[in-house]
C-alpha cells in the first residue's frame, strides 16, 4: 500500500500535467509557455522551501555557476517540452519522448564519455526505436515545426538529465535537495524569459519556433478559465514532483520503468480521445497501427530497464564486498 499510493498519484499527475498544458495551448489558446512554466517553477520552489523549513529534508546547495547552469537548462528543457506539446499531437509528443534514453547515450558519446553496451541493451533500444517509428509515421498531424521541436526537446532533456545526474553524484544530493537548490534560479530564468518574450518582445518568439503574440494582447475569457487551468497546472506540477520523489525512494528501477510505460499508454490513449481525434480524421487501420507501435516501443524500453538492472546488480554486489 505504501508504494501504491505514490504510484497512482504519480500516474494521475503525470498524465494530467500533459493534458492540462495541451488544454491551455489548444483549448484556450493560451500559448504563453514561458508564463506557464514560470508559474509552475515558482509554485514548486515555494512548496520545496516550505518543506525544508518544516524539516522534511535537509537543504543542501552547490556552487553558484553550476546551479545557474542546471537551472537554465531546466527551463530550456521544460520550454521545449511544452512547445512540443503545443505543436504536436499528444500521442506524437509522448511517443517521441521514448527516444530519450538513446539520445542520452549518443549525447554522452559526442561529449567523449565512452560506455560499452551489451547486445540485449542495444536490441531493446532498437525495438523501442522501431515502435516509435511506427507510431510516428501513423500520426497524421505531424509537421516540420513540431518535429523540430520534438527533436530539440529530446536533446535538451537528455543533456539536462546528464548534468543533473552528474551534479547529484558530485555533491551528494537527493532529487529533492537538487530541486530545492536550483528552484529559485529556475524561477528567475523563467521570469526573465516571460518578461522578455511574452511581454516586451513577443514578435521574437517566432524565431524560437514558438507561437508569436504577447500575453497583454490575449483576450481572457469572461469567467477567467485560463486562471483556473493555470492554477490546476501549477497544483498538478507540485503533486507530480513530490510523488516522483516518493516513488523513486520506494520502487525498484524496473517497477519505475513499468509505471513509466503505463503512463505512456495512458497519455497516448487519453490524448487521442481528448484532442487528437478532434483535430484530424484517423482511419481505424492507422489507429491500430499507431497503438501497436506504442506497445512495441514500451516493450523495448521496459526490456531495457530489466536488462540494465540485471547488469548493474553484479557490479553493486562487487562494490559491497570490497567495502
N, C-alpha and C positions, 0 to 999 in steps of 0.2 A: 504494500500500500504506500510505503514511503517513496517508492520510485514511480508508482502510477500517477500520483498527483502532479509532480512537476512535469512528467512526460506528457500527460494530457493537456496541462496548461501551456506547455511549450508548443505543442502541435497546434492548438487553437490559436495561440498568439502569433505564431509564425505564418500560418495561413491567413489570419485576419489582417496582419500588417500589410501584406502584399495586396489583398483585395481592397483594403481601405485606401491605400495610396492610389490604386487604379480607379477607384470611385471618385477620388478627389480630382485627378487629372482628366478623367474621361467623362464621368457622370456630371461633375460640377464645373468642369473646365477650369479648375484651379490648378494651373500648371506651373505654379511658382515653387519649384522643387527646393530651391535654396531656403526659402522661408519655412517650408515644412520641416526640412531636416534641422534647421536652426532651432525650431521649437522642440523637436524631438531630443536634440542634444542637451538643450537647456533643462528640459524636464528630467531626463536621465541623470544629468550631473547633479541636480538638486536632490533627487532621491538618494543617489550614492553618498552625497555629503551628509545627509540626514542619517543614513545607515551607519556611516563612520562615526558620527557623533554619538549615536546610540550604542556604539561598541560592537556592532555586528561583524566588523572586520577591522584589522589593524591597517591604517593608512600607510602606504609607502610611496616614495617618489623616486625619480631617477633624473639624470642630467637634463637641463632645460632644452638644449638643442635636440636631444633625442625625443623629448616629449612633444615639441612642436612639429618635428618631422613626422612622428607617428600620427599626431592629430591632423596635420594637413592631408596626409594620405587617407586617413579615415574619412574625412569629409569628402575627398575626391571619390573614394570608393562608394559611399552612400549616394553621392550625387549621380554617378554614372549608373548605379543600380536603379535608382528611381527614374532616371531619364530613360533607361531601357524599358522599364515597366510602362512608362508613358508612350513610348514609340512603338512597342511591340504588343502582341497578344500576350496575355498572362501565361499561356502554355509555352510559347516560344521562350519567354524570359526565364521561366523556371527550368525548362529543359536545358537551355544553354548553360545554366549555372552548374550543371553536372560535369562540365569540362574544366572546372576549377582545379581539380587535382592534377590532370596532365599539364595544365597551364603553369601550376606551381613548379612541377618537375622541369619544364622547359625553361622557365624563368631562372631557376637555380643553375641550370646548365649554362645559360648565357652569361650568368654572373660569375662563372668559374667554380661553382660548387659541384663537384663530381661525385655522384652517388651511383651505385650499381643496383639494378632492379632485377629480381628473379623473373623467370618466364611466366609464372602464374600471375604476378602483378601486371606485367606488360599485357598479357592476354585479357585480363579482366578489364583493363582500361581500353583496349581495342574494342571489346564487346560493348562497353559503355559508349564509345565514340560512334559505333555503328548505330546503336539505338538513338543517339542524339541526332545523327544524320537522317534517320528515318522519320523521326518526329518533326525535324526542322523542314524537310522537303515537303511534308504534307501540310504545312502551315500556309494557308492561302493569303495571310495578311503580311507576310514577310516583305520588307522594304529595305532599301540601301541604308537609310539613316538609322533604322532600328538595328540592322545587322552590325553596322559600325559601332553603335553604342553598346551592343551586347558584347562585342569583342573587347572594347575598352573597359567595360565593366569587369569582365573576367581577368584582364591583365592587372587592373588596379586592385581587385580583390586578392589576387594571387600575391602581388607584391606586399600588400598590407598584411596578409597572413604571415608572410616570411618575416617582415620587420617586427610585427607584434610578438610572434613566437620567439624570435631571437632576443628581443628585449626582456621578455618574461623570464627566459632562461638565464640571460646575462645578469639580471638584477634580482632574481629570485622572487618574482611577483606572481600572485594568483590572477585569474581573469578579472575578478572583482577589483583587485588593487590597481591593475593597469588601467581599467576603465575609469576608476576614480582619479588616478594620477593625470590622465590626459583629458578628462571630461570638460573642464572649463576652457582648455585650449581649443578643443574641438568646437565648443560653442562660440568662442571668439572668432575663429576662422570662418565658421558658417555665418555668423552675424556680419562680418566684413563682406562676404560674398553676397549676402542678401541686400545690404545697403548699396553695394556697387552695381549689381546686375538686376535685381528685382525692383530697385527704386531709382538709382541715378542713371544707369546706362542699360536699360532693358533691350535696346536695339542690338547690343553687342552679344546677346545670348545666341543669336542665330549662328554666329561664327563658332560657337561652342557646341553646335548641334542641338541646342535647347530651343524650345519654342519661344519666339520673341514676345515681348509685351511686359509691361510693368504692373505691379500689384496695385498701384494707385489708379490705374485705368480699369481695373477689374470691377464689373458690376456685381456686387454681392446680392444674393437673394434676399427677399424681404424678411424671411424668417431665419436668416443667418445660418443656413445649412452648412456652409463652409466652416464656420466656427465650431459647430458640433462635430463635424467629421475630423477636424484638426484636433479637437480635444480627444476624440476616440483614438486617433492615430498616435498621439503622444502617450496616452494611457497604455495602449497595446504595446508600444515600443518599450516602455518600462517593464511591463509584465514579461515580455519576450526575453529581455536581457537578464532579468533576475531568475526566470525559470531556466534559462540556458545555463547559468552558473550552477544552479541547484542540480540540474540534470547531469552536467559533466562530473559533478562530485559523487553522484550516486550510481552511475551506469558504467558499463564497460564500453570500449570503443566500438565493438560490434553492435551492441544494443543501440548506441547512439547512431550508428550507420543505418540500422533498421528504421529507427524513428525518422531519420532524415529522408529516407526513400518513401516512407509513408506520407510525409509532408509534401514531397514532390508530387505524388499521385493525387493527393487531395487538392493541392494548388492548381494542378492542371485540370482536374475534374471540375472544381468549383469555378475556376476561371473561365472555362469553356461555357458553363451554364449561365454565369452571370454576365459575361462580357463578349467572349469570342463568338458565340452562336448568334448574337445580335448584330455583330459588325459585318459578318460575311456568311454566305451560304456555303456549308461544307457538306459534301456528299457522305453518305454512310460509309462507303468504302474507304475514303480518305480518313474519316474519323477513326475507324477501326485500325487502319494502318498507323495513325499517329499514336494511339494508345498502346499498340504492340511495341512501337519504338520506345515509348516511355517505360514499359515493363522491361524491355531488353536493357535499356540504359541503367535503370535502377538496379537490375540484377548484376550488371557489371560493376557498379560502384559498391554494391553490398559485398560481392565476392572480393573486391579489392580490400575492403575493411577486414574481412575474415582472414585473408592471406597475410595482410600486413600485421595483424595482431599475432598470428601464429609465428611469424618470423621474428617479431620483437620479443616474444617470451623467452627463447633460449638466451638471447643477449642479456635480458634483465636478470635471469637466473644466474648467469656467469658473474655479473657485476655484484649480485647479492652475496655470492660465495666469496668473492675477493674481499668484500668489506667485512 
